[in-house]
Structures are given as structure tokens and as C-alpha cells.
Amino acid sequence: MDVYDLELKPGQGSSTGIWVNHHGDGVKSSLNAIRAGWHIYPDHYGDSHPHFYIDWTIDGFNETGCINMGCPGFVRANGAVITPGDVIHPASDVHGGHIQKITIKVIKDKTSGDWWVYYGFNTIPTGVGYFPRSLFTYLKEKANHVAFGAFVINDKTLPAPPMGSGSFPHGGHGRAASFTNLQFIDQDGNGIPITADLPKVVTAEKCHSITPIHHGECFYGGPGGCVK
């Protein structure tokens, strides 16, 4: 996934990532989730730079879980190339310059049952740490839902912030943000390319959108500007 610098204000946030979930018994409070990717979140970091992030929950983000390592849960690997919360630098040039990409993988270890997070910056991803199997209820055994995409948040007094590069998906390479080399990882750790389109959810198409998947790639994003 491409990484971009965007100018956001306190009260706004913009996030891109992958989600590994188990929806439990169907009640929102039973949702188990792991999320990993990059986001810009001035209220949390005090800046408007892209940061590598992780978060998790076992109750639909009601009382459990946190961003990065703000609470007991995620275990960072010795010698990891990055720590959750670190700034990702440099970011992509939105005017047709060099594209900076991070690769994220979330894999359940067959032996321990722990959920490992892998990260790479313009390179093959390596393990940065894991969520222990014992942290979860339903994800302890398996996931039953995987998704990728982006979302934005904003106070009611502020417009929706930009997503991705800040350009609509039809901008294509060099302007619009993209997901590339999309794959499912099977229980043996083998990557299975995603070549067909998947269901999508777009809540405010006049502000942000996403293209169909084609050869394991799609474009997404938008300038924002919507007011609730």
C-alpha cells in the first residue's frame, strides 16, 4: 500500500490498512479484530505525518484493545525494523514522483497460534511482533473475515479529511493511492493472489471511493470535504 503525507487538523484522522476479524456470535461486542497499516492521527501523535500502526480488540472496541503498544497485548520482536507508532518516512510524492510502499502481512503461526504482523518498506516484509493467541476469544482459533481499505474520522464541526493520496481513484498511477499485490495467506503461509473483485462498502462516494480489483491491484481515496 502506498504511503502519503496529508495535512490534517486535530479532530481529523485518515487510515489505510488490513483487518483480520472474527465476528464472534454476531453481536458487535463479541467482535475480535486485528488492524495494521498506516494512518495520520494528529490527536494521538501531535503531528500530521503517516505512522505505522496496529490495534486490536476482543469486544468490538468497547473496552478492550488500544492503538500500537498503549496497553498490554502486542509483543514487539527483538530487532524489528519498526515499532508500532513510528513515523513512515519518506512518503510518496503526490505529483507523479516516487511512490513509497509498505507491505503488511498478518499471519497466524501454525505452532503457537499467535498472530504475527509483518512489515516492509519498499522491500520484503519481516516480522515486527505478534499478538498472543491468549489475548483473544474467537481469534484464538481462527479468523472468519478479512478486509482491506481505508476510512476517515472527523469531529462534527470539521469536514471529512482526505483519504489515501487525497486524489480520487481515477487519477491512476502517480496520483491515486493504491493497494498492490493483494493476497490471501493460507494456513501454510502460501500467498494466493486476489485476481477477482470483492464486495465493497463506500459510505460517501462524493468524497472517497475505490476501483474494482484488477490483477491484484486497486486504487482508492479522495479529497474529502464532506460535512456531516
N, C-alpha and C positions, 0 to 999 in steps of 0.2 A: 504494500500500500504506500502511495506517495505521502510525503510529509510536507506541510506548508506552515509558514508563519502568517498569522492573521491578526488584525488589530481588533481586539475585543475589549469591552469595558467590564468593570466589576458588575456583577449581576447577569453576565452572559457566559455561555460555555459552548464549546464545539468539540465533538468527539467522534473518532473513527475507530472501529475495531471489530473483533470477532467475539461471539458469545457462545459458550458451551453451557447448556442448561439441562435440568431435569424438572419437569413441571409438577412433580410430586403427585398429589391426589387430585390435582386440578384447581385447588384453591390457591389464590395468589400467595398466601402466607406460607405455602409449602414449597415455593419455587427455590431450587438450588441453582446458582449461577456462578460462572467464572467469566470475566470480561478482560480482554487485553488489547492494547492498541496504542494510539496516541491521542492526546487531547490538549486543548487550550482552555485554561480554567483560572482566570485571574483571581477569583475569590479564594481559591485554595493555595495558589503559588505566589500571588502578588506580582505576577508578570503576565505578558500575553505571548509567551513562547510555547512551542509544542513540546510536550513532555511524554515520555513513555509511561504508560500507566497500566495497572491491574486493579481489579476489585472483585469482590465475591459476596455471596450471601447464602443463607440457608432458610430464609423466611421472607423472600420477596423484597429485600431491602427495607424491612420493617424495623428490626432492632439489631440484626447481626450484620457483620461484614464492615469493610472500610475500603478507602482508596489506598493503594500502594501498601505500605507497611505501617499504617497508622494504628494498627491493633494486632494482637497475636493472630497468626494464621499463615501467611506466606513465608516460606523459608528460602532465603537467598542462597544460591550455590556459591561455594568458595571459588574465587577467581572469575566470577561472572563479569561479562563485558559491560554490563549496565545494571543500575539499581532502579527499581520502580520509583518513578518520580523525577528521574534525571531529565534534563533538557536534551532534546534531539537537535544536534547542530552539525553541519548546516542544514537548512531546509531548502525545499525546491524553489526555483525561480518561476514565478507565475507568468513571466513574459517570454516563454519559449526557451528558457535556459536549461541548465542541467536539472534532471529530476532525481531527487533523493528518495530512496525507497527503504522501508523497513519490511522485514519478513517476520511474521508471527506464526508460531505453531503452538497448539495446546494439545498435549498427548497424555493419555492415561498409561502409566507404567504397568506392564503386564505382571511384574513380580510384586511390587509394593502396593499397587493400586493408587499411588499418588498421582496427582495431575501436574505434569511438568509444563512450564512455559518456556518456549524458545524464542530468541530474538536475534535478528541480524540486521546490520545497517549496510545496505548495498553489498551484502555478502551472505553466505550460507548461515542460517541461524544456529546458535548454540544455546544450551540450557542456562537460564538465568536463575532458576529456582523452581519450587514446587509448592502446591497446596496439598497438605497431608490428607490422605484418604479419610482419616478420623475426623476431619473438620466438618464433613458433610453427612447428611442423612441419605437423600436419594442419589446424589452424585457419588456416594461411596461405592456404589456398584457400577453405574453406567450413566451416560447421558442419553436423553431421548429427543433432544432438539439442538441443532447447531444453526447459527445465523451469522451474518456479517453485514456491516453497513455503517451508518453514521446517524447521529442525532444532535440536536442543539437544545439548549435551555436558555431561558431569559426571564428576568423579572417582568411583571406585567406592565411596568412603566417603560420598558425598553423594547425596541424592535428585535425580532429574531436575528441572531448573528449569522455571518456567512458559514458555509459548510464546505469541507474539502479545500479546494484552492480559492473558493469564492466565485468560481465561474460555473455556469450551467454545464451539464454533461455533454451537450452537443458541441462544446468547444474542442473536444477531442484531445489528442496527444499534444502536450506542450502548454495547454491551458486548463483543461478539466482534470480533476483528481481521478485516480483510477485504482482499482483492485486488479492485480495481475497474478497469473499462475495460481488461480484458485484451485484448491484440492481438498478432498476429504482424506483423512488419515485413518486407515483401518486398524483393527486391533493388533495387527502385526507390525504396525508402523509404516506400512506402504502408502504412498501418496496416490490417490485416484483423481485425475483431473476432472474438474467440473466443466463439461462441454455443452450442456443444455441449460436453458434458462430456468430460473427458480421463481417461486411466488415472491412477490414484493409487497411492501407496505410503504406508501408515500402519503404523508399526512397534510402536506402543504406544498403542492406541486408548483405553485406560482413562486415559491421561494427556493425550494430544493427538489431535486429529482435524481433518478438513476436510469441508466440504459439497460437493456437486456444483456445477459451474459453471452459473449461470443468468443469461442476458443479460450475459455478460462479467464476472460477479461471483461470488465465493465467500467463505465465512467459514472461519476456521481457528483453531487454538490450543488451549489447555488449561492447567490449573493445575500440571501436572507432579506431582511427588511419588512417582514410581516409583523403586524401588531395584533396581539390577542384582543 
